[in-house]
């Protein structure tokens, strides 16, 4: 996601929609989204007057849940700031993804929904600190290679590991494979990690920047610092634990093996890379969604192996081709 270049200005201007907009949808969010694992967030999105408002609706609902038992006198100010921040995030989607806006907004709202799933008062962490961590996680990828573009105040930085407030760590990997600078937010005392786009669970990731090994390295870094008692909130997919992290590693390793076996003649033949991996994925990955992305990922992996640079035009063409192939395959089955 590409955030506005002047995030503070963007976060404190515009977006004057009432901050209680979420209340119109509170019943469904409370009675369906929080209890039904098969809740259809895309149907919910289609029911909204403006589908891109999904991010702010779910985000404000989450902020209300976090702060509802607190006694903050400036709660309205907090909600107003949260609303403006979420509006800024939405604007980033509009700028970056074009026709993908609704889909990616839904993905982000699903991430927020999963954050609600791990909602419980973190041990020793103030509610506002918790909310700050979640908002930091909400803007978990930055289209910049410099940390001074981060949109939240970072108290200290030691290399690429930062401290936001007192109980929140911000670790940035630049670049893994999804964007120029992917960051995760760690709450050590609560044993919760908002893993951003270094972690996809049950859904194929999208590689745009580097080889699969970069994501494997980032996942290995995280794996060394947690145990089975931790909860991981992925950028896309359900709340998980070390099991989900291992599944993500298995995906990337399987992709590497497939590329090694199939070779990279697809680059010069102008055919789809990773076609066999897509049509016959490993048994453990067959229930994953959006596996057509693996063909794009295999192309990126080949480009990295051959020392080539992937252009935006290549990526767009590959993504469209993969979606078309997915549709044709579904019609033939």
C-alpha positions as CSV (number, residue, x, y, z in Angstrom):
1,X,0.0,0.0,0.0
2,X,1.3,3.4,-0.8
3,X,0.5,5.9,1.9
4,X,0.4,9.7,1.1
5,X,3.8,11.3,1.2
6,X,2.7,13.7,4.0
7,X,0.9,11.3,6.3
8,X,0.5,13.6,9.2
9,X,-1.2,16.3,7.0
10,X,-3.4,13.7,5.4
11,X,-4.4,12.2,8.7
12,X,-5.5,15.6,10.1
13,X,-7.5,16.9,7.2
14,X,-10.7,15.8,5.4
15,X,-12.7,12.7,6.0
16,X,-15.6,14.4,7.9
17,X,-17.9,11.5,7.9
18,X,-19.4,11.1,11.4
19,X,-17.1,8.9,13.6
20,X,-20.1,6.8,14.6
21,X,-20.6,5.5,11.0
22,X,-19.8,2.0,12.3
23,X,-22.9,1.9,14.5
24,X,-25.1,1.5,11.4
25,X,-23.5,-1.9,11.0
26,X,-22.8,-2.8,14.6
27,X,-25.5,-5.5,14.8
28,X,-24.1,-7.5,11.9
29,X,-20.5,-7.1,13.0
30,X,-21.4,-8.2,16.6
31,X,-23.8,-11.0,15.8
32,X,-22.3,-12.3,12.6
33,X,-18.8,-11.2,11.9
34,X,-17.5,-12.1,15.4
35,X,-19.2,-15.4,15.7
36,X,-19.6,-16.9,12.2
37,X,-16.4,-18.2,10.7
38,X,-18.1,-18.2,7.3
39,X,-19.3,-14.6,7.4
40,X,-19.2,-13.2,3.9
41,X,-17.3,-10.0,4.1
42,X,-17.5,-9.5,0.4
43,X,-21.3,-9.5,0.5
44,X,-21.1,-7.1,3.4
45,X,-18.8,-4.9,1.3
46,X,-21.3,-4.9,-1.6
47,X,-24.1,-3.7,0.7
48,X,-22.2,-0.5,1.6
49,X,-23.0,2.8,-0.1
50,X,-19.2,3.2,-0.6
51,X,-17.4,-0.1,-0.5
52,X,-14.1,1.6,0.2
53,X,-15.5,2.8,3.5
54,X,-15.2,-0.8,4.7
55,X,-11.8,-0.2,6.2
56,X,-13.0,2.7,8.3
57,X,-16.2,1.1,9.4
58,X,-14.5,-2.1,10.7
59,X,-11.6,-0.1,12.1
60,X,-13.8,2.2,14.1
61,X,-15.8,-0.8,15.3
62,X,-12.6,-2.3,16.6
63,X,-11.5,0.9,18.2
64,X,-14.8,1.1,20.1
65,X,-14.4,-2.5,21.3
66,X,-10.9,-1.8,22.6
67,X,-11.9,1.4,24.4
68,X,-15.4,0.6,25.5
69,X,-14.4,-0.3,29.1
70,X,-12.0,2.5,29.6
71,X,-12.5,5.9,31.1
72,X,-10.6,8.2,28.7
73,X,-12.1,11.7,28.8
74,X,-10.7,12.4,25.3
75,X,-12.4,9.3,23.6
76,X,-14.1,11.4,20.9
77,X,-10.7,12.9,20.0
78,X,-9.2,9.4,19.8
79,X,-12.1,8.2,17.6
80,X,-11.7,11.3,15.4
81,X,-8.0,10.7,15.0
82,X,-8.6,7.0,14.3
83,X,-11.2,7.9,11.7
84,X,-8.9,10.3,9.9
85,X,-6.0,7.8,10.0
86,X,-8.2,5.1,8.4
87,X,-9.4,7.5,5.8
88,X,-5.8,8.2,5.0
89,X,-5.2,4.4,4.6
90,X,-8.2,4.2,2.3
91,X,-6.9,7.0,0.2
92,X,-3.6,5.1,-0.1
93,X,-5.6,2.2,-1.5
94,X,-7.4,4.4,-4.0
95,X,-4.1,5.8,-5.2
96,X,-2.3,2.5,-5.5
97,X,-4.7,-0.2,-6.5
98,X,-7.3,1.4,-8.8
99,X,-9.8,-1.3,-9.7
100,X,-8.3,-3.5,-6.9
101,X,-9.4,-1.0,-4.3
102,X,-12.5,-2.8,-3.2
103,X,-10.8,-6.2,-3.0
104,X,-7.8,-4.9,-1.1
105,X,-9.9,-2.9,1.2
106,X,-11.8,-6.0,2.0
107,X,-8.6,-7.9,2.6
108,X,-7.5,-5.2,5.0
109,X,-10.9,-5.2,6.8
110,X,-10.6,-9.0,7.1
111,X,-7.2,-8.4,8.8
112,X,-8.9,-6.0,11.2
113,X,-11.6,-8.6,11.8
114,X,-8.9,-11.1,12.7
115,X,-7.5,-8.5,15.1
116,X,-10.9,-8.4,16.7
117,X,-10.6,-12.2,17.0
118,X,-7.5,-11.8,19.3
119,X,-9.1,-9.0,21.2
120,X,-8.6,-9.4,24.9
121,X,-7.0,-7.0,27.3
122,X,-3.3,-7.6,26.8
123,X,-1.3,-8.2,29.9
124,X,0.1,-4.9,31.2
125,X,-0.7,-3.0,28.0
126,X,-2.8,0.2,28.1
127,X,-5.8,0.2,25.8
128,X,-4.5,3.2,23.8
129,X,-1.1,1.5,23.4
130,X,-3.0,-1.6,22.1
131,X,-4.9,0.6,19.7
132,X,-1.7,2.3,18.5
133,X,-0.2,-1.1,17.8
134,X,-3.2,-2.2,15.8
135,X,-3.2,1.1,13.8
136,X,0.6,0.7,13.1
137,X,-0.2,-2.9,11.9
138,X,-3.0,-1.5,9.7
139,X,-0.4,0.4,7.6
140,X,2.0,-2.5,7.5
141,X,3.6,-2.0,4.1
142,X,5.2,1.2,3.0
143,X,6.1,2.1,-0.6
144,X,9.4,3.6,0.4
145,X,12.9,2.3,1.3
146,X,13.4,4.8,4.0
147,X,12.1,4.5,7.6
148,X,11.5,8.2,7.9
149,X,8.4,7.8,5.8
150,X,6.7,5.7,8.5
151,X,3.3,7.1,9.4
152,X,3.5,6.6,13.2
153,X,5.8,8.2,15.8
154,X,8.7,5.8,16.5
155,X,10.4,6.6,19.8
156,X,13.7,4.8,19.1
157,X,15.3,2.8,16.3
158,X,18.1,0.3,16.5
159,X,18.9,-0.7,13.0
160,X,15.6,-1.8,11.6
161,X,13.9,-2.6,14.9
162,X,11.9,0.2,16.4
163,X,10.0,0.9,19.6
164,X,6.6,2.6,19.4
165,X,5.5,3.8,22.8
166,X,6.7,1.5,25.7
167,X,5.3,-1.9,24.9
168,X,5.2,-2.0,21.1
169,X,8.0,-3.1,18.8
170,X,8.1,-2.4,15.1
171,X,10.3,-4.6,12.9
172,X,10.8,-3.7,9.3
173,X,12.2,-5.9,6.6
174,X,13.3,-4.2,3.4
175,X,12.5,-5.6,1.1
176,X,10.9,-8.9,1.6
177,X,8.7,-9.9,-1.4
178,X,5.4,-8.0,-1.1
179,X,6.4,-4.3,-1.0
180,X,9.5,-2.2,-0.6
181,X,9.3,-2.1,3.1
182,X,7.2,-4.6,5.0
183,X,6.8,-4.1,8.8
184,X,5.4,-6.2,11.6
185,X,4.2,-5.0,15.0
186,X,5.1,-7.0,18.1
187,X,3.4,-6.8,21.5
188,X,5.8,-8.9,23.6
189,X,3.8,-8.7,26.9
190,X,0.6,-9.8,25.2
191,X,2.4,-12.4,23.0
192,X,0.7,-11.1,19.9
193,X,2.3,-10.3,16.5
194,X,0.6,-8.3,13.8
195,X,2.6,-9.9,11.0
196,X,1.5,-7.8,8.0
197,X,2.3,-9.1,4.6
198,X,5.2,-11.3,5.6
199,X,2.6,-13.8,6.6
200,X,-0.2,-15.2,4.4
201,X,-2.2,-18.1,5.8
202,X,-4.6,-20.1,3.7
203,X,-4.3,-17.8,0.8
204,X,-1.4,-17.5,-1.6
205,X,0.8,-14.5,-1.1
206,X,1.8,-12.0,-3.8
207,X,5.5,-11.6,-4.5
208,X,6.4,-8.3,-6.2
209,X,9.8,-7.3,-5.1
210,X,12.2,-10.1,-4.3
211,X,12.7,-13.8,-4.2
212,X,10.8,-16.2,-1.9
213,X,14.0,-16.5,0.2
214,X,13.5,-13.0,1.4
215,X,10.2,-13.9,3.0
216,X,11.6,-17.1,4.3
217,X,14.3,-15.1,6.0
218,X,11.8,-12.7,7.6
219,X,9.6,-15.6,8.8
220,X,12.7,-17.3,10.2
221,X,13.6,-14.1,12.1
222,X,10.1,-14.1,13.7
223,X,10.1,-17.8,14.4
224,X,13.3,-17.5,16.5
225,X,11.6,-15.0,18.8
226,X,8.2,-16.6,19.6
227,X,6.9,-19.9,20.8
228,X,3.6,-21.9,20.5
229,X,1.9,-19.6,23.1
230,X,1.9,-16.6,20.8
231,X,-0.9,-15.4,18.5
232,X,-0.1,-14.3,15.0
233,X,-2.4,-12.0,13.0
234,X,-1.4,-12.4,9.4
235,X,-1.7,-9.7,6.8
236,X,-4.2,-12.0,5.1
237,X,-5.8,-15.1,6.6
238,X,-7.1,-16.3,10.0
239,X,-5.4,-15.7,13.3
240,X,-2.8,-18.4,13.7
241,X,0.2,-19.6,15.7
242,X,3.5,-21.2,14.8
243,X,1.5,-23.7,12.8
244,X,0.5,-20.9,10.4
245,X,4.0,-19.6,10.2
246,X,5.2,-23.1,9.3
247,X,2.5,-23.4,6.6
248,X,3.7,-20.1,5.0
249,X,7.3,-21.3,5.0
250,X,6.1,-24.5,3.4
251,X,4.5,-22.5,0.6
252,X,7.6,-20.6,-0.2
253,X,9.8,-23.6,-0.1
254,X,7.5,-25.6,-2.3
255,X,7.5,-22.7,-4.8
256,X,11.3,-22.7,-4.8
257,X,11.3,-26.4,-5.5
258,X,8.8,-26.1,-8.3
259,X,10.8,-23.4,-10.0
260,X,14.0,-25.5,-9.7
261,X,12.2,-28.5,-11.2
262,X,10.3,-26.6,-14.0
263,X,13.1,-24.3,-14.9
264,X,12.7,-20.7,-16.2
265,X,12.3,-21.2,-19.9
266,X,8.9,-19.6,-19.4
267,X,10.6,-16.2,-19.4
268,X,11.9,-16.5,-23.0
269,X,8.9,-18.6,-24.2
270,X,6.4,-16.1,-22.9
271,X,4.4,-18.8,-21.2
272,X,3.1,-19.0,-17.7
273,X,5.7,-19.9,-15.1
274,X,4.7,-22.2,-12.3
275,X,1.8,-23.7,-14.2
276,X,2.4,-27.2,-12.8
277,X,2.6,-25.8,-9.2
278,X,-0.7,-24.1,-9.7
279,X,-2.5,-27.0,-11.3
280,X,-1.0,-29.7,-9.0
281,X,0.0,-28.0,-5.7
282,X,1.3,-29.9,-2.7
283,X,-1.3,-31.7,-0.8
284,X,-1.0,-29.4,2.2
285,X,-1.7,-26.4,0.1
286,X,-4.7,-27.5,-2.0
287,X,-7.2,-25.9,0.3
288,X,-5.5,-22.5,-0.1
289,X,-7.3,-19.8,-2.0
290,X,-5.9,-17.6,-4.8
291,X,-3.3,-20.2,-5.9
292,X,-3.3,-18.7,-9.4
293,X,-1.0,-16.1,-7.8
294,X,1.7,-18.8,-7.7
295,X,2.2,-18.4,-11.4
296,X,3.0,-14.7,-10.9
297,X,5.2,-15.6,-7.9
298,X,7.0,-18.2,-10.0
299,X,7.7,-15.6,-12.7
300,X,9.1,-13.2,-10.1
301,X,11.2,-16.0,-8.7
302,X,12.6,-16.7,-12.1
303,X,13.3,-13.1,-12.8
304,X,15.3,-12.9,-9.6
305,X,17.2,-16.1,-10.4
306,X,18.1,-14.7,-13.9
307,X,19.0,-11.3,-12.5
308,X,16.2,-9.5,-14.3
309,X,14.0,-6.7,-13.2
310,X,10.2,-7.1,-13.1
311,X,8.4,-4.1,-14.6
312,X,5.0,-2.9,-13.4
313,X,3.6,-3.7,-16.9
314,X,4.9,-7.3,-16.6
315,X,3.3,-7.6,-13.2
316,X,-0.1,-6.2,-14.3
317,X,-0.1,-8.5,-17.4
318,X,0.8,-11.6,-15.4
319,X,-1.8,-10.9,-12.8
320,X,-4.5,-10.5,-15.4
321,X,-3.4,-13.6,-17.3
322,X,-3.4,-15.6,-14.0
323,X,-6.9,-14.5,-13.2
324,X,-8.1,-15.4,-16.7
325,X,-6.5,-18.8,-16.5
326,X,-8.2,-19.3,-13.1
327,X,-11.6,-18.5,-14.5
328,X,-11.1,-20.7,-17.5
329,X,-10.0,-23.6,-15.3
330,X,-13.0,-23.2,-13.0
331,X,-15.4,-23.2,-16.0
332,X,-13.9,-26.5,-17.3
333,X,-14.1,-28.3,-14.0
